[in-house]
């Protein structure tokens, strides 16, 4: 495991507090000292869900209106929050073609949404189809790491299955279904390469074996519906498929809310009783929450509500159209190079960059990093991964030009790998 190095010094609070003006200066100096990247820098191709300055302003202003409120008490103390959350989850259900009886929960992030989906599947299985051994989740190799985290937390096991053409292989997943299987996982789209898994076939498989099928649409939930509306080919992935029982979709990604906000949507109300937590054997009454976290930031929920209403269909469609255009331009540019190729033709906003030759892709990524380009690492196959936002069309030519030049310097030995970080989130 990678850990961040710290000076590990014990510090004590100052006796006298400091003014905000002084603290603001210190924070600015701290950012400069550590050379922090501006999150909306155009060369940030790793994790920049940028909807524009106006959208960011709406998200922040709405957040501050509820910054002191706790969503844990959204029914008893702050009932407007429950109403706002209902609006948010209702709009998400509309995007995902959920049935009338579906139910949704706002969570603090995609990992929590996934953990809750696994919890619901485990509890549902205990009641409806108990297994003799350790419960198993069959997932493609590209499924998010949060499924393994959830399984480790709850005493389950993830069986990761090799993919085919960057997508889940339903036949290979079917071969792994056994007496302990409780859950199937598909992604729409998967983070590593941007492809929508064949969810329709997984839906059939889930119905055939009476398994819980979860679709991880944390990145794609606010991208794919609008791409489909614009006429781009998007395979079916949502509740229009009868075998889909739950879908996770993040609000702080392409919905552009403040962090942290995600959603978990369940096909019907009955399933929600398998998700939540209730405890009453202590002195202060029943503790009841639908989430893993207790206290939750109200500001994030309100931020999502404000941005979704501010953007509307046209706002989201406009940004998705620009992202798709940037993706297609990048694919076309890579096709003209000798060293690089797109890792397939994805439906999402993520694109893998693979090698046509035996060039050292770690060295290539190191060379691009030295020029200020921030990309994620692909390990299998070796490559680079870029995550696009609506402004990245402005830098496609420059990015590919630097990529070609760096490849030349790697070939000549001027640039060699420097052991750069190959991790996902550290």
Phi, psi and omega in degrees: 000139177274130177238148179281134178284134177229166177280346172057034180267138172284132181236150178244148176299142174293147178295321181251130178290168182246158179285156178296323180302316179294319181294321179298320177297316180298319179295320177297318178295322179297317177300316180294320181300318183266003175056047178300145175277137171291127189301329182260018174302135182295340178271003174276099179251023184249319185199060181237096178268078188262116177260357181118158181299322181294320180292317179298324179293317177299316181300316183287316181299318178294320180301314185293335179296334183237023189295334181266355184273150183247118183293345174303327181254035184292345177261316188277316186256327185231067187298338176298330179296319179298320178295318179295317178297322177298319177300314182298308182293330176294319178293323177296317179299322177297318179296326187263012177055041181285149177291167185300330185270007181291159179224150182225157180226136172273126180247182182267359179170169183299324179297318178295321177301318180291318178300318179294323177296318178294320177300314180298318180295320179296313180294321177298317181295318180302327182271325190254329179207075181300146180249153184282338184234209179291126180299140184240143176245119180266121186220152174290160181304332183274357181298148185300149179299339181298335177293320177291321176301313180299316181297318179297322181293329189244015174073029177250185182220136175259125174260106181271131189247138178304147181265169176226125181054042176071006181239164172301145179253102184301325180293318178293323178292321178299323181293340181266355180288127180222193185292341181261000182288131177240340193212143170245150180233136169226160182237144179214081005250164181285140184299317188299318188234353175084017182261145171276124177294159178288074186296327180300318178290323177293326176298315178299319181295318180297319179292321181298321185254005181055058181243154174282124175252119175252134175253118177274102177243036182302318178273320190273350187300327178250021176240306187297318180301323180283325174299319178295318179297330179280357176097006178279146182291116178230115178299151177302137183214353192253203185287357171295343175266123191293340182276352181282120180259333181208152179220132172259137179214123183279144175267334183269011171258250185279003167274343170073022175285170171292156175282152354249131182209127176219178177222150167238125179246131178250148186299323180213163183301324183302325183290338185294337180290344177274349186268318191279182181227136178221135181211132182230000185272063175202174193285351192241029173091177184289128174264118187224120180214142178277358188238173174286312179289149172272277175296137180222144183288117178296327183302324181294322180293314180294322177301315179299315180301314183295314182293318181298320178286328177292318185285308186065179181300318184295320180295315178293318181297320179300315182288322177296320179300319180291323179293315179299319178298317178296318179299314182292325176294321179293318177300314181298320180292319179296326180297340181270354183270159179275327188268334193237155176212148172294144176281077181079188181242089187285164175265349186260195183265001179257139178225129173273142176246113182255171181260139172277339186239196179265021182299146181285104184287337175293316178296322178298314180296321177299318180295321177292324178296321179297335178268008174092008179268124183253110180234163173271161181265139166256134182258322185222096000282163179298135180178194176242152175233133179241142177243120191262146167239181192291347180262355187288348173300338181288341189239008184301311183297317180295318180299311182292324177299315177294323180298315179294318181293319177298320178300320178298318181288328174294316179298325182275355178088001179291323177249128175234163181296141183246013179074039182294162182296126179253015185274168184273310192234000185277000000 
